[in-house]
Amino acid sequence: MKLALDPYMFRAAPLLELPALVAELGYEWIELSPRDDFIPFFNHPRVDDAGVAAFRKELSAAGIGVSSVLPLFTWSGPDEDERQAAVRYWKRAIQIASDLGVDTMNSEFNGNPREAAVCERRFWKSMEELLPVFEKEGIRLVLEPHPDDWEEDGKRAVDLIRGINSPNVSFLYCAPHTFHQGNDCDGIMDRAGDLLTMVHVADAYDHTASSGLRYIVNPPGSQVTVHQHLDIGQGEVDFDQFFRGLERIGFDGIVTSCVFAWEDRARESTTYMRDTIRSYLDKWSTPPTFVSP
């Protein structure tokens, strides 16, 4: 098992200083999420081959591995020009991951739930173009249903991924999205089984509770999707259930701490999450073996 950090709260740190910072925080793996100087949100990657090589050198020096590269592109949005551009961006991102020696990339379905039928067609078209590239490079793609994606439901997302029918594509369960993807942690994990190869760990409130008044949006009826990525214990995700579910299905993949809410106390939050995740995993009947880079 790999315990990784999504270092988004530390994105102001220069790219080449990031590996040493992650090592200082007590992690051995990075889930490399969007950065303006590497692969930014929804745009073409900014890093060149020399930058990739320099980053790989710093990773080696710090004893840090990249568990996965996380790009976010509009590859299933309703606009066809944007979709074609996103496929081009994906191809460069896949090459970057390959050059880093990374065997896993993770992302979201993207799109728009209010145009789900159109977005699903765009998604399959993008997959037809990209799946051969993933397979050629030997890179696994791990997908999650994100709040406000064209597919948000966990069980339907598992079925959709199974329908891709490729050993290179699997499922990511994101704990802070629990209440958006059906609020059925056990059911989703059991449905996924060995398709579940990554999890994101952070807490969130149940936005459906208190008659839907956990958050109040004005004017009422506004089309917004709200969730959080909090420290474990600050929200309402049942982490005893979450980690018991992982043990029950024999999970042995990537566990990523992905708190975004506390940039003012990022170090404290990050080390707390490291220790708390390990304490849950240590309760397993056979505690997992952590893989080093």
N, C-alpha and C positions, 0 to 999 in steps of 0.2 A: 504494500500500500504506500501511496505517496501523499504526504501532508504538505500542501502548497499554500502559498499566499498570493492573493490577487493584490498587487501593490498600488491600486488606484489612488489610495489616500496619500501615497508618496510620489505621485506623478511629477511633482516639481523637482524631484531629485534628478540630476543628469543621468541619462541612460547608462553611461559607462560606470556610474557609481552605484547603480541599483543592485547588482549582485552582492557587493560587500555589505550594503545596508540590509538586504534580506538575510544574509548570514548572521549579521549582528543581532537581528530580531529573533534568531533561533529557528529559522526555517531552512530547509535544504532545497526546496523547489519553488519556482515562480510560475503562476499562471499569468502569462503576459497579455494583459488586457489592453484596450486601446490607449495609445499615447500619441500626442501631436508630433513627436519626433521619430515615431516608429511606424505604427499602423494606426492612423487616427480614425475616429468615428466616421463611417460612411464615405470616406474618401480614399483615394489611391495611397498606398504606402509611401512614406517619405524617406525611408532608410535605403541607402545604396549598399552594394555588395561589400564595400570597404567597412561601412558601419556595422553590417552584420558580422563580419569577421572580427572586428574590434570588440563587439559585444560578446561574441563567443569566447574570445580570449579572457575577458574579465569574468565571465561565468566560471571558466575553468580555474582561474586564479583564486576565486572565492569558494570553490567547491560547491557551486550551486548549479542545479539543473533546471531546464524549462520543462515543466510537466505538460504544458499545452500553450498554444497560441490562440488567443480569442479575438478574431476580427468581427466587426459588425458592419454589414453592408446591406443595401436595399435590394437584395437579390430576389425577393418575392413581392416587391411592391407593385402596385397596379400600373405604374408607368413603365412602358417597355424600354424606353431609352435609358432610364435609370437602372432597370434590370440588366441590360446589356453592359452598362458601365460597371455594375457591381460584379458581374462575372469576370470582367477583365481585372478588377481589383483583387478578386479572390485568387485568380491564377498567380498574380505576383505574390500575394500573401502565402500561398502554398509553397512557392519557390523559396521564400524567406524561411519558412518553417523547416523545409527540407535542408537548406543550407546551415541552419542552426543544429541540425541533427535531431529535431523534434518529431516524434511519431504520432502526436495527437493535436488536433485543433478542435475547438468547441465554439459554438455560435448559437444564434436564435433563429426561429422561423421567420421573424420580421413580418412585414406586410401590415394589413389593416383588418381588424375583425369586422368592420362594417362593409368591407368588400372581400369577404372571405373566399367566395367562389373564384373571383378573378385572381386573387393572390395565390390560391392553391395551384391554379394552372401555371402561373409564373414560377412558383416554387419547383414544380416538376420539370419545367423547361430548363431552369437553372441546374437542377440536379443531373439532368441528362447530359449537360455540357461539362459539369464539374466532376461528377463521380469517376469518370475515367482518369482524370488528373490525380485525384486522391489515390486511386488504386495504383496508378503508375508510380507515384512517389512513395507508396507504402505508408500513407498517413491515414489515421482513423479520424473520422468526423463525428463529434458528439453533439447532439442537438437538444435544446430545451425549449419548452413552450413558455414564452415570456409574457407578462401582462401587456395587453394591447397588441400582441401578435395576431396574425390571422387564425392561428390555432393556439388557444390558451389552456385547454383542458389536458390534464396529465394523461389520463387513460387513452383518450383519442390520439394524443401525440405518440404514445407508445405504439399504438396500432399503426399509425402512419409510418413511423420509423421501421417497424417490422415489414411494412409493405414496400419499402425501398429495396428490401431483399438483398442487402449487401453486408458482408461481414465487416466492412469498413465503416459502417454507420451504426451508432448506438445512442443511448438516451442519457440525459443529465437531469437529475432531480435537484431542483433549487429550493432549499428549505424556506427562504423568505418569500417564495411565490406560492407557498402551500395553500393559502386561502384564495388565490386566483385560479389555481388549477384543479379545484374540486374538493379541497380539504379532506382528502382521503389518502393519507400517507401510506398506510398499510396496503390499501387496494392498488395504488399506483405502483409501489415497489414490487408487490407480488405479480402484478400484470407484466412488469418489465423483466423481472428475473435477471438472467445474465445479460440482458440488453442494457442494464443499468451499470455504467462504467465510470461515471463521475457524479459527485455531489458538490453543491455549493452550500456553505454553512454560514448563516446569519439569521437573525430573528426578525419578526415582523408582527404587527397587530392584525387581528382578524377584522378586516374592514366591513364584514357582513354583520358583525355583532352590534348589540345595542340598537336594533332596528336600522342598521346601516349607518349609524351616527358616530362610528369611531373617528371618521373624518367628516367635516362639514364643508361642503363646497357651495359657493355662491356664484351665480344664481343656481338654485336647486335644479337638478336635471342636466347640469353641464356634463359633456362627454369627456371625462377625465379618468385616468387609471392611476391609482396611488398605492404605493407600498413602500417598505423601508428595508434597509440592510443594517440591522442593529446588532449589538453584542448579544450573545446567548444570555437569556434571562431578562432581557429588557422588553420582550414582546410576548407573544402568546403561542408560538410554535412549541409543540410537545416534543422536546428533544430526547426524552426517554423513549418515546415511541419511535422517533426517527432513527436513533442509533440501534435500538432493538430490531427494527426492520432491516437495517443494513446487515446486522449479524445473521438474522434469520435467512436471508437470501444468499448468504455467503459472499457478500461484497468484498472485493479486493482491488479497488481501483484508485482513483484520484479524489482526495478530499481537500477542497479549497476553502480557506477562510476568506470571506468576501464581504467584510463590513465596510460601508462607505459613509456612515453617518457622523463619524467623529474625527474629522481632520484636525480639530483643536487638541485632541488627545490620541493621535494616531498610534503612537508607540505603545501606550498603555493598553489601548483596545486590541492591538495586534498580538501582544504577548499574552493578554488574558485569553484571547481566542485560541491561541496555540495550546496553552495549558489546559483549557477547558475541554477542547476537542480530544486531547490525549487522555484526559481523565475519563471521558465517556468510553473511548475505545479500550482503555485498560480494564473496563468492567466486563468485556466480552469473555465468554468461557475459555476461549483461546485467543488471547490478545494478539492483534495483527503484528506482523513484522513490517517495519518501515523500510522502504527501499531508499538507498542513498544514490546520488548521481554517480 
